[in-house]
Amino acid sequence: MQHDNTGLCPTAPPENIMPMPRIAYVLLWYPLFTQPFIFREVEGLKKLMPLKVYSLYALNLRQCSEEMRAAASETQAFGSRHVFAFLGEFFRQCFSHPRRTWHLFKRSVCRRWSSLEILGENLWAFLAGLYLAKVFARDGIEQIHAPWPRGTATAAWVASSLTGIPFSTLARADNLSPADPDFLDKLEAAAFIRTNNAADKERMIAMMPDQEAARRKVHLIYNSLTLPVMGRCPVQMPSPVRLLALGRFDVTKGFEYLLEACFLLKQQNIAFTLTLAGGGGAIMGLGNLGSKLEKMRQDFGLESQIVMPGLVTHSELPRLLMEHDIFVAPCVIHDDGRRDGIPNVAIEAMAYGMPIVATAVNGLPEIVLDGETGLLVEQKNPEALAEAVKRFVADPDAARRMGANAASLIKTMFDPQTNTGRLCDLYQEQHHLLRGKTCAV
């Protein structure tokens, strides 16, 4: 289908082709350097359908690539400078529709949130949703999508309630457990739901009251590969063997178990180095996880074997992958239920043909097929992690074979053109089903 890239309106389609909906993507920030998968999804969809991004917060271009910075010019970003406009629309709604406004406020804000941060995000999103209702009507938006089921979905739901424009959302991993108090209400209100791994699809369906209806409502489409694959990792397995792990320092990543595994490797005289790249980690009163990992490195006497370079940009990732031999994803399910879906860094590493050791947590077994595309081990088990690393070191040919198998699998499952096309088809099909079922309030 032909689109006019200068605006939201596509050229008129032939009568036998379903029209493309004008879609709004609602995000907290766009672009954001820590969310390259969202960036690739949005920019890929822009080539296929009329899509506009609305950012609830002001632009944050820290560590963004030049490509991301260029895309920022097409984003309608709000933020603190819009506070008076948001409040003005809130008071206008209070005077013109007091009961409806109170209902939306109570639904969106008056919940038992787990933190003041989440309360603040939803309060801002509620105000933004009131304002966006006018903006969406002005821009001719026909579908609203919130790629996260928290603040962005709050804004989408409020705007949808005022305009009748259907909204959808995406839920994954730690969105499901522990879930926000309005999570199931949002799933019920959404026209449809997307998830990006099969494990989370089944978890979500099990949470919903009508599971038969949920199976029709929840759609699985994997993320797209975000890095251009510029080669294959050499997988030389020199001495010392070079391990790589990276991600935000979060309780779901299990990096403390990886450091314990490294201590075991040292005790067994296995020559290795580990690059542990990442940052953050001050989560819900648990203290700074980065400091905890640094202390473990010192206590184990691993300063010479483990390098912790901090956060790395997405553009630095290909170099890191090519300079290492084994990728380790020691993910865990936290005591409160939090977990990863399929870590994007694991996908990128496998796309480069890198042998991977991973824990059998949530969506990871969908890509790490034990003995075929990598080695799966039990979570929270340093001994199993160490043994898997030793298995690759002892059999480089098997490591290369699994790495090659992994690259082939990732190329199929996470192909950007295929998965972006599936997303486009989903929005188009849902628009066709929903046309005529909604009306402005």
FIDRENBA-937525 format. One line per field, with one value per residue (C-alpha): residue number from 1; residue in one letter; z, x, y; chain. Coordinates in steps of 0.001 Angstrom, whole numbers, plus 500000, padded with zeros to 6 digits. Example, Ala and Ser with C-alpha at 12.3 -4.5 7.8 and 13.67 -1.06 7.14 Angstrom:
resi <- (1  2)
resn <- (A  S)
c3 <- (507800  507140)
c1 <- (512300  513670)
c2 <- (495500  498940)
chain <- (A  A)
//
This chain:
resi <- (1  2  3  4  5  6  7  8  9  10  11  12  13  14  15  16  17  18  19  20  21  22  23  24  25  26  27  28  29  30  31  32  33  34  35  36  37  38  39  40  41  42  43  44  45  46  47  48  49  50  51  52  53  54  55  56  57  58  59  60  61  62  63  64  65  66  67  68  69  70  71  72  73  74  75  76  77  78  79  80  81  82  83  84  85  86  87  88  89  90  91  92  93  94  95  96  97  98  99  100  101  102  103  104  105  106  107  108  109  110  111  112  113  114  115  116  117  118  119  120  121  122  123  124  125  126  127  128  129  130  131  132  133  134  135  136  137  138  139  140  141  142  143  144  145  146  147  148  149  150  151  152  153  154  155  156  157  158  159  160  161  162  163  164  165  166  167  168  169  170  171  172  173  174  175  176  177  178  179  180  181  182  183  184  185  186  187  188  189  190  191  192  193  194  195  196  197  198  199  200  201  202  203  204  205  206  207  208  209  210  211  212  213  214  215  216  217  218  219  220  221  222  223  224  225  226  227  228  229  230  231  232  233  234  235  236  237  238  239  240  241  242  243  244  245  246  247  248  249  250  251  252  253  254  255  256  257  258  259  260  261  262  263  264  265  266  267  268  269  270  271  272  273  274  275  276  277  278  279  280  281  282  283  284  285  286  287  288  289  290  291  292  293  294  295  296  297  298  299  300  301  302  303  304  305  306  307  308  309  310  311  312  313  314  315  316  317  318  319  320  321  322  323  324  325  326  327  328  329  330  331  332  333  334  335  336  337  338  339  340  341  342  343  344  345  346  347  348  349  350  351  352  353  354  355  356  357  358  359  360  361  362  363  364  365  366  367  368  369  370  371  372  373  374  375  376  377  378  379  380  381  382  383  384  385  386  387  388  389  390  391  392  393  394  395  396  397  398  399  400  401  402  403  404  405  406  407  408  409  410  411  412  413  414  415  416  417  418  419  420  421  422  423  424  425  426  427  428  429  430  431  432  433  434  435  436  437  438  439  440  441)
resn <- (M  Q  H  D  N  T  G  L  C  P  T  A  P  P  E  N  I  M  P  M  P  R  I  A  Y  V  L  L  W  Y  P  L  F  T  Q  P  F  I  F  R  E  V  E  G  L  K  K  L  M  P  L  K  V  Y  S  L  Y  A  L  N  L  R  Q  C  S  E  E  M  R  A  A  A  S  E  T  Q  A  F  G  S  R  H  V  F  A  F  L  G  E  F  F  R  Q  C  F  S  H  P  R  R  T  W  H  L  F  K  R  S  V  C  R  R  W  S  S  L  E  I  L  G  E  N  L  W  A  F  L  A  G  L  Y  L  A  K  V  F  A  R  D  G  I  E  Q  I  H  A  P  W  P  R  G  T  A  T  A  A  W  V  A  S  S  L  T  G  I  P  F  S  T  L  A  R  A  D  N  L  S  P  A  D  P  D  F  L  D  K  L  E  A  A  A  F  I  R  T  N  N  A  A  D  K  E  R  M  I  A  M  M  P  D  Q  E  A  A  R  R  K  V  H  L  I  Y  N  S  L  T  L  P  V  M  G  R  C  P  V  Q  M  P  S  P  V  R  L  L  A  L  G  R  F  D  V  T  K  G  F  E  Y  L  L  E  A  C  F  L  L  K  Q  Q  N  I  A  F  T  L  T  L  A  G  G  G  G  A  I  M  G  L  G  N  L  G  S  K  L  E  K  M  R  Q  D  F  G  L  E  S  Q  I  V  M  P  G  L  V  T  H  S  E  L  P  R  L  L  M  E  H  D  I  F  V  A  P  C  V  I  H  D  D  G  R  R  D  G  I  P  N  V  A  I  E  A  M  A  Y  G  M  P  I  V  A  T  A  V  N  G  L  P  E  I  V  L  D  G  E  T  G  L  L  V  E  Q  K  N  P  E  A  L  A  E  A  V  K  R  F  V  A  D  P  D  A  A  R  R  M  G  A  N  A  A  S  L  I  K  T  M  F  D  P  Q  T  N  T  G  R  L  C  D  L  Y  Q  E  Q  H  H  L  L  R  G  K  T  C  A  V)
c3 <- (500000  499196  501981  502036  504336  504794  507135  508747  505771  503405  499753  498985  498867  496269  497312  497925  500365  504015  504849  507153  510463  511601  514737  517785  519788  523358  525230  528267  526249  522571  521487  524480  524156  526510  524314  520847  520293  520614  518290  515596  515919  515532  512722  510868  511172  509947  506580  506312  507888  509072  512623  515013  518370  521417  524325  527737  529020  527430  525038  526641  524017  526395  524685  521699  518300  515443  513915  517128  517356  513817  514641  517692  515415  514415  518019  519722  523173  526204  529668  532401  529992  529203  532813  532488  529256  530931  534008  531846  530057  533396  534819  531575  531806  535504  534708  531552  532599  536376  536942  534017  535012  538603  537353  535132  537930  540443  537938  536919  540121  543223  543534  546043  544090  545191  545195  544969  541662  540068  541548  540058  536665  536554  537737  534962  532469  533527  532862  529600  528508  528917  526768  524207  523552  521825  520078  518728  517408  515725  514184  512912  515021  514606  516959  520078  521158  524484  524394  528213  530429  533099  532550  528780  528927  531498  529089  526175  528178  529297  525760  524445  527036  525897  522147  521528  519701  520567  522370  522667  524885  525220  528405  529214  532006  535126  534064  534984  538399  540609  538579  539118  540717  537453  535230  534649  534170  531376  529735  529879  528407  525628  522180  521893  523615  522248  523978  522739  524064  524423  528152  528961  526663  528685  531983  530877  529650  532975  534808  532854  533951  530518  529204  525965  525119  526272  523716  520978  522456  523201  520176  520170  517924  518764  518851  515914  515908  516564  515484  511946  511950  510620  511107  513322  516595  516050  519105  519464  523126  523905  527350  529196  527708  527426  529006  528460  530378  530203  531163  533771  537294  538348  540706  537744  536014  538469  538087  541687  540790  537810  540094  542378  539313  538399  541887  541346  537979  539663  542350  539618  537801  534699  532961  532133  532035  532389  531083  533144  531565  532917  535518  537649  540299  543067  543110  545670  548715  547901  547768  544899  543177  541313  544631  545811  542688  543053  546658  545605  542962  545627  548255  545767  544684  541071  540302  537660  535993  535988  534268  535012  532429  533326  530816  527153  524242  521719  519046  521155  521416  518116  519162  522562  520998  518535  521311  523501  523308  525516  526462  529848  530744  534383  534745  537793  539045  542018  545192  544274  540844  538752  535810  532325  529191  526551  527167  523973  524627  524536  521159  519817  521086  519510  516218  516103  516540  520112  522280  525137  528648  530021  532795  532036  533064  531379  527631  527441  526607  523491  521974  523981  523026  525317  523410  520082  520237  523646  527134  529610  533355  536494  537838  540986  540560  540332  540069  536966  535364  535957  534568  531398  530795  531304  528815  526101  526935  526679  523347  521123  518103  519944  521019  517406  516202  518789  518003  514313  515095  517343  514616  512186  514718  515633  511986  511516  514792  515036  511414  511359  508022  508949  512465  511497  508731  511252  513502  510600  509661  513269  513459  510055  510873  514258  512713  510191  512985  515190  512556  513211  516768  518367  518518  520107  523630)
c1 <- (500000  501210  501541  502125  505117  504560  501616  499204  496951  497674  496764  493395  493617  491933  488444  489415  492217  491511  492454  495384  494408  495987  497710  499076  501925  501916  505227  506811  509907  510687  513305  515110  518564  517651  514704  516153  513494  510743  512669  513045  509382  508149  510471  509708  505956  506259  507352  504192  501404  500497  501854  502670  504435  503277  505732  504228  507540  509958  512598  515518  518232  521008  523252  520875  522355  522199  519405  517392  518033  516766  513556  512964  511983  508845  507801  505178  506703  505003  506513  506488  506067  502597  501443  499192  497660  496986  495480  493392  491854  491328  489347  487403  486399  485534  483107  481609  481498  482079  480788  482665  485880  485590  485015  488130  490201  489144  489758  493187  494634  492773  494450  496797  500007  503216  505209  504848  506741  504063  501321  502983  503354  499668  498533  500529  499259  495650  496080  497872  495051  492470  494581  495459  491775  491583  494912  493924  490622  492469  495056  492486  493825  491888  493796  495856  498659  500505  503633  503661  500636  501453  501362  501217  498198  496554  496818  495607  492651  491560  491801  489935  487172  486653  486818  485706  488972  489997  493275  495617  498563  501517  502298  505397  507438  507521  504318  502500  503945  503680  500926  499665  496202  494624  496396  493515  491091  493303  493500  489723  489239  491824  490561  493416  496707  500096  502897  506391  506971  504884  505514  504028  501093  500167  500719  498460  495689  495758  495260  492155  488663  487459  490372  488656  488075  491610  493088  491343  492417  496109  498421  502028  504435  508121  510284  512514  516279  517629  521268  522545  524441  527866  529557  529812  531680  534923  534289  537986  537826  541346  542852  541503  538043  536142  532675  530168  527032  525196  521969  520580  521643  518262  517171  515806  519191  520825  524289  525180  524875  527149  529804  529491  529956  533076  534468  533914  535702  538633  538773  538817  541689  539611  541223  538546  537642  534166  532917  529844  528399  525411  524204  521311  519944  518560  515279  512491  514676  517003  520030  522435  522910  525915  527659  526686  528188  531351  531726  531241  533942  536339  535381  535926  539273  538108  539254  541724  539209  536029  535712  532664  532699  529271  526554  527366  525476  523668  526155  529004  527333  528604  532201  531619  530017  532860  535462  533978  533414  530422  527358  525776  522168  521728  518176  516078  512520  512571  510671  507907  507427  509399  511254  512539  510683  513337  516254  517033  520773  520481  518761  521498  524282  522712  522228  526001  526474  527677  527336  524965  524499  521088  518698  515367  513350  510166  510761  514425  513694  511878  515228  517799  517046  519249  522052  520885  521119  522785  522884  520020  520575  518518  518107  519951  522472  526104  527406  525267  526390  530040  529613  527927  530799  533298  531345  531731  535420  536065  534247  534711  533284  529989  530009  530435  527722  525224  526177  525497  522166  521282  522022  519752  516914  517148  517208  513859  512110  513170  513387  512525  510722  508603  507685  507019  504763  502894  502395  501106  498712  497504  496671  494999  492918  491847  490907  488735  487047  486499  485251  481694  481765  482975  481647  482815  481560)
c2 <- (500000  503528  506080  509773  510106  513837  513382  511002  510406  507513  507674  506120  502300  500127  499105  495462  496337  497066  500655  501350  502956  506201  504995  506824  505309  506627  506401  508034  508938  508527  507807  506307  504746  501864  500847  500129  497438  500065  502376  499701  498765  502334  503322  500090  500626  504218  502822  500709  502744  506246  506422  509250  509073  511042  511225  512009  513357  515803  514509  512697  512233  511177  508599  508419  507630  510125  508041  508318  512053  512512  510598  512806  515704  513766  513060  515205  515450  516944  517257  519885  522797  521422  521292  524354  523064  519707  521350  523661  520701  518943  521885  522247  518592  519030  521835  520328  516640  516457  512915  511454  513241  512011  508467  508619  510163  507531  504746  506057  507480  506282  502882  501265  501836  500149  503406  507169  507043  504870  507065  510141  508493  507568  511005  512664  510086  510750  514477  513730  511418  514185  516485  513807  513127  516521  516004  512579  513909  516772  514425  511937  509063  505819  503502  504147  501827  501878  499666  499528  498759  501337  505134  504973  502654  504945  507877  505732  504408  507886  509262  506222  506689  510293  509743  506170  505483  501887  501360  498406  497663  495321  493405  491419  489867  492051  493875  490666  489976  491857  493490  497013  497224  498413  495882  493467  496376  497707  494298  494044  497529  497133  496239  493756  492959  492058  490217  489398  485877  482744  482293  485693  485032  481951  483766  486597  484311  482463  485767  486802  485666  484523  482493  481509  485163  485976  483571  485533  488846  488249  488159  486948  488810  488657  491771  492521  492189  495673  495331  494872  491588  492524  489174  486116  485895  483966  481709  481009  479936  481210  480967  482834  482313  485593  485725  488524  489515  492785  494478  496819  495873  494559  491791  489792  489548  487132  488650  487800  484093  484653  486154  483140  480906  482876  482267  478534  478711  480435  477742  475074  476834  477664  480640  483225  486895  488372  491688  492594  495730  497578  499990  501150  498890  501098  499206  499582  499990  497111  499354  499783  496446  497747  498378  494908  493325  495388  494249  490605  491024  492305  489732  486892  488331  488611  492172  490943  488602  490718  494089  496264  499102  500505  501262  500716  502206  500047  501079  499620  496218  494700  495362  493757  490705  490214  490474  487717  483967  483063  485080  484383  485267  484122  485515  484658  484957  487307  486446  488928  487330  489793  488279  488995  488011  487370  489746  491622  491396  487600  487847  490130  487860  484786  486641  487058  483315  483628  480499  481238  479882  480868  479973  478296  481358  482599  483150  482170  478485  479726  480720  478733  475140  473094  471413  472891  476691  476989  475535  475921  475603  475916  479446  480595  477780  479006  475440  474791  478064  477179  473659  474982  477408  474570  472428  475068  475580  471830  471468  474561  472722  472149  475795  476952  474566  475818  479413  478858  477188  480106  482647  480781  480597  484269  485299  483533  484402  488037  489107  492839  492785  489761  490869  494475  493176  491015  494026  496073  493263  493028  496723  496607  493514  494859  498189  496363  494369  497395  499855  500805  499429  502661  506163  509387  510042)
chain <- (A  A  A  A  A  A  A  A  A  A  A  A  A  A  A  A  A  A  A  A  A  A  A  A  A  A  A  A  A  A  A  A  A  A  A  A  A  A  A  A  A  A  A  A  A  A  A  A  A  A  A  A  A  A  A  A  A  A  A  A  A  A  A  A  A  A  A  A  A  A  A  A  A  A  A  A  A  A  A  A  A  A  A  A  A  A  A  A  A  A  A  A  A  A  A  A  A  A  A  A  A  A  A  A  A  A  A  A  A  A  A  A  A  A  A  A  A  A  A  A  A  A  A  A  A  A  A  A  A  A  A  A  A  A  A  A  A  A  A  A  A  A  A  A  A  A  A  A  A  A  A  A  A  A  A  A  A  A  A  A  A  A  A  A  A  A  A  A  A  A  A  A  A  A  A  A  A  A  A  A  A  A  A  A  A  A  A  A  A  A  A  A  A  A  A  A  A  A  A  A  A  A  A  A  A  A  A  A  A  A  A  A  A  A  A  A  A  A  A  A  A  A  A  A  A  A  A  A  A  A  A  A  A  A  A  A  A  A  A  A  A  A  A  A  A  A  A  A  A  A  A  A  A  A  A  A  A  A  A  A  A  A  A  A  A  A  A  A  A  A  A  A  A  A  A  A  A  A  A  A  A  A  A  A  A  A  A  A  A  A  A  A  A  A  A  A  A  A  A  A  A  A  A  A  A  A  A  A  A  A  A  A  A  A  A  A  A  A  A  A  A  A  A  A  A  A  A  A  A  A  A  A  A  A  A  A  A  A  A  A  A  A  A  A  A  A  A  A  A  A  A  A  A  A  A  A  A  A  A  A  A  A  A  A  A  A  A  A  A  A  A  A  A  A  A  A  A  A  A  A  A  A  A  A  A  A  A  A  A  A  A  A  A  A  A  A  A  A  A  A  A  A  A  A  A  A  A  A  A  A  A  A  A  A  A  A  A  A  A  A  A  A  A  A  A  A  A  A  A  A  A  A  A  A  A  A  A  A  A  A  A)
//
